[in-house]
Amino acid sequence: IVFFAVLMMALYPSLRLRADNSVYHLDIGVQAGLGYYVGDATPHIFQDVKEVLGAQFRYKVDQRWSVQMKGQWQRIMYSVSDVEYHNPMWNLDATAEFNFFRFGMHPYDQRVKSITPFLFVGVGTTVYQEHALKATQPIEIQGKYNLNLYIPLGIGVKWMFAERWQLQAVWQHQIYV
């Protein structure tokens, strides 16, 4: 028993140091932002901007590459003639992300930065139900659910302000196929 106790006391500091230097690979986060629609009814960017809420899950392959799954809810509004459309949308996409700098917090490696710009591209799907409200009639017309595929691509900047805590500013564009 004494031998076992001495062995554990000798190994404990090395086990603890190894655990303290472990690198985490998973991020979970929430999103809040603004969204817009550009199409036949709204030809200008940032016209009729509405809220976007979501959640994300990211697996960090290394300090430059990661894979991300993201789910978002948003609504778009636009008018054609005397009909106003209100469309809630649910987006789910998977993207590959490239950081321009090694990203993270590492006090002994000067190549690792706490701020980095990044690019991403992937695949996604949108599910929405079209709601129309005629100005002459207060009757809501509900349509069927629609499914569209898109290619999400965008740019952003990340800032890691504390260990395992970061903020991001992202602009994403969706190319519907």
N, C-alpha and C positions, 0 to 999 in steps of 0.2 A: 504494500500500500504506500509506503514511504517512497519507493522508487517511482511509482505511478504519479504521485503528487509532485515530485521533483521534475519528472518528465513534462508534466502539464504546465508547471510554472516556467520551464525553459522554452516550451513551444508557444505559449500564449502570446508573448509580444510579437512574434513573427506572424502568427495567424491574424492578430489584430491589425498589424500594419498592412497586410495583404488585403484585408477586407476594407480598410479605409481608402485604398487606392483603386477600388473597383470602379469601372466605368459603367454607367447605366446606358441602356439602349432603347428604352421605351419612353415616349412622351404621350401624355393625355392632356387635352386642353379644350377650352371653350372659345367660341368666336362671337363677335358682335361687330356689325358693320353696316354698310349701305350697299344697295344693289339697284340696278337699272336695267332697262330693256331697250335695245336698239333694233328696230325692224321697220316694217312698212308703216306702222301707226306712229312710231316715235323715231324720227330719223336723226335726232340730235343726241349726242352722248350726255349723260347726266340729266336727262329730262325725266321728271316724275320719279325721283329717287325715293326708295323705301328701305325699311330695315331688313337686315339679314342676320339670322341667329344660327349657330351651329356648334358642332363638336368635332374634334379630330383625334386621330390616333396615329402616331408616327413611330416607325422603327428606324433607328439610326444605325446604318451599316458601318459607317466610320465617321470621321469628323467632317467630311465633305459631302457624302452621299446619304440620303435617307429615302424611305418609302412611306407615303402618307395615305391614310384613308380619311375621308372627310364627309360628313353629312351636314346639310344646311337646309333651312327653311327660309323662304322669302316670299314676298308677294309683289306682283307688278300690276300697275294700273295704266290704262291708256284708253283713249276715246276714238271712235270711228263714227263719223256722222253724228247721230244723236244717241249712240249706244256707248255706254261706258263699261269697260271690261275690268274685272277684278280677278286675278289669277293667283291663288296660292300655289307655290312650287316647292317640291322637295327634291334636292340634288344630292346625289351620292357619287363621289369620284375617288379614284385612286391615282396618285401621281408619284413620279420620281423627282427628287429635288436635289439640286447641286448647289453647294455653298462655295462661293469664290475664295473664302479663307477657311482655314481649319477653325471650326467653331466649337466653343466650350469655355470652360474655366480650368486652367491648369497652371498653377503658380510657377512650375519649374520649366515649362516649355514656352518660349517666347513666340513660337510660330502659331500658337493657338490664340485666337482673337475672341473677344466677347461680343463683337459686332461684325456682321457679315451680310453682304447682299447675296441673294440667291435667285435661281431660275427654277421653274418646274413645268412639267408637261405630263399628261396622262390620258385617261379615259374616264368617262362619266355618263350618268343617266339622269334624266329629269322626269319626274312624274308630276302632272298638273291637271287640275280640273278647271275648265273655263266657266266663269260666271259672268253673265251679261245683265246689265240693268239699263232698260230703256228710259230715256228722259221723259217720254210722254206717258209711260206706264210705270207704276211702282211695283211691278211684278218681276221677280228675279228668275232668270232662265238659266238652269244648270245644265252643263254639258257633261259628256262622258269623260272618264279619265284618259289622259294621253301620256304616252311614253316616248321620249326622244333621247337619242344618244348624242354626246358631244365630246369634244376634245378640250379639256381645260389646260390653259397655259397662262403663265404669268411671271411676274417679278415681285420681289419683296426684299425687306431688310429685317434681320433678327437682332435682338439685343438681349444678351443674357446678363441680367442685373444682379442675380444671386445664384448660388448653386441650385440647379434644377428649376429655376424660375426664369422665364423669358417673355418678352413682348415682341410682336411681329406687326409690321405694316405690309399689307399685300394688295396688289392689284391683280385680279384674275379675269381673263376673258374666256368665254366659252364659244367654241366654233361648233355649231350644230351640224350633224351629218345626216 
